Amino acid sequence: MKTELVIDLEAEKQEILKRYRALLRASKSTLQKGDKKEIRKAFDMALESHKDMRRKSGEPYIYHPIAVAQIAAEEIGLGTTSIVCALLHDVVEDTDITLEDIEREFGKKTAKIIDGLTKISGVFDTNSSLQAENFRKMLLTLADDVRVILIKLADRLHNMRTMDFMPRHKQLKIASETIYLYAPLAHRLGLYAIKSELEDLSMKYLDPDTYKFIAKKLNEKKAERALFIKKFVEPIDEIVHEQGLVADVYGRPKSIHSIWNKMKKKNIPFEEVYDLFAIRIILDSAPENEKADCWKAYSIVTDLYRPNPDRLRDWVSSPKGNGYESLHTTVMGPRGQWVEVQIRTQRMNEIAEKGFAAHWKYKESSNDNGLDQWIQKVREMLSNPEANALDFLDDFKMNLFSDEIFIFTPKGALIQLPLGATALDFAFEIHTDVGATCIGAKVNHKLVPISYKLQNGDQVEIITSSKQTPKEDWLNVVVTAKAKSKIKSSLKEEKRKIAENGKEILERKLKSLKITYNTDNIQKLSYFFKLPSTQELFVNVALGKIELKDIKEYLSSEKEVENRSPERPENLSVDGIKSKIKGGESDILLIGEDMQRIDYTLAACCNPIPGDDVFGFITVSEGIKIHRTNCPNAAQLMANYGYRVVKAKWNKQQELTFLTGLRIVGIDDVGLINNITRVISTDFKVNMRSITVDTNEGIFDGSIMIFVNDTEHLENLIKNLLKVRGVTGVTRFDA
Ligand code: MN
């Protein structure tokens, strides 16, 4: 794509200065004597070194570091060092400036943070390496300075905000990484606003149709919603002030991504999502009155509106691990609609929005150190050299996404564990030795097995026995990364001991059969018994699974196959498949055309049909699979295995049909099914594979699997089905 640019350099200069001044205003609250000079120096250096560079959009490159610095200051609340680092975050990588230059001008600390940032982008922007391993490296820098991660998040946020000029395949890769790695990280660091924006922006690129659909729906009812919120808030506002509380009460819309999640999770159309917004009551309280004021406000709200007793969340008494504090309740609004109300103080609100940095600021006045604990945990996980990067990421994400539960020790101390944690997890959390010798537990004084899933508030006493040792199947019982890695290393040690014993036994056995004990023979034996390693061979011998007679069997077979070499399965190589595609005119896989040359199938998880936005994924043993870019597995695949992804596009001229599903809901009416099937088979001549219908008190809910040509065909069919009398909703669903 070629774009012609007419640039007014003078106007651009003015604009750069304008943006710089806005940055200074944003950082004003943290500036101390001399800080302004430091920021100016960094700005001048960045401006000079990026001076001939432009972004994909044609804008001067310097806009980007200024914006990243502004996000760091304004949205994360970071101070001067971080602003300086953000302004300079790309200079070492992209210009002639060296780390030594930075250190000379700005000192060691700044140089170190910029070094971390340069290293991260170095490993992240290549296609060839495994993303999870890179992510691990990124987190390793946590040990040095959390600001590296925070500035990287600001960098990513600005790149996501300005991605329109990127080629499609890059948009997909960056958006996938964002939803898979960065958004959870922002969440865990307590940066809720940034997390939501990253999720929404990812969805805008990964699933543009749904994104636009929900955005449009939200916009349609905007005025009506505003009126509802106004009426709902008015009486609260009044009484809150009557009772002498200082508070800001307002409605806040939920993010598109979270609305979509709810629609999918509950399998409901947009119209049935009731909580499109939440009400917030932000109190201005003296530190000693915070908790009492929150409950006072709670009492006012629930006097006015009836609360749902199952929906009270008290994170004021027990804050979340990432520092979040708030009181949530759901009440019945005047129009018979549930409304979520969030109550917190200004201090709590700042922590909720800016996370880590605000946490830091209030640290002295708060005794909660959940974030410090978390960073400690990350370090523990990272320092384990055994951990495979992907395992690590799974464990890490498991710990990221799950909510926490709080468990009491017999003496009343509070231990925080991820949701789903078992008695055995708890034992390992107490101490490695307690975990390793655990035989059971008493939960609230009742005896339970080690696999017992703990509930929030349980009091747990661990029962141990000196005869107990960790078992292989314990790995299925625990969920915390800590317990997993301790069990693995202990099993490994155990195995090593058994293998040593087995090795001695095998030596004796071979001697009696007059076979020489050497590496070659040991490897041949392992191969014969189909064992992955010689260690496994020794273990099998030690456990008596391989006996003298088995070895004799090997001897006779060895004579039979003397000169035949073992056959090995043919491996599909990523490069081989890619060069096959590139053998054509472009590097894009044309679905429908390349079929003869290249082995591919349509993924069953998302059932793509022509017209869908798709990509190809080279699997280990099943050739290429075609997925939709909004497939539930897509982000994970693209983020971790970028090098296995191939661009794919539908070939227009084809007569094939594809299986997809439609969910039809409506008011049950005589002949409704007949009318639906008439539209499908007679009017549209579409083949149906199956139809399941559920009628319940006059509500019709049907799932139909049909064969269609492409998305246009499908959309026309949906349009006509909506015209059938009684039908209120038609949506496509995946298998
Ligand atoms: Mn950047």
Residues whose N, C-alpha, C, O or C-beta is under 5 A from the ligand:
A	BS01	MN	D90 D155
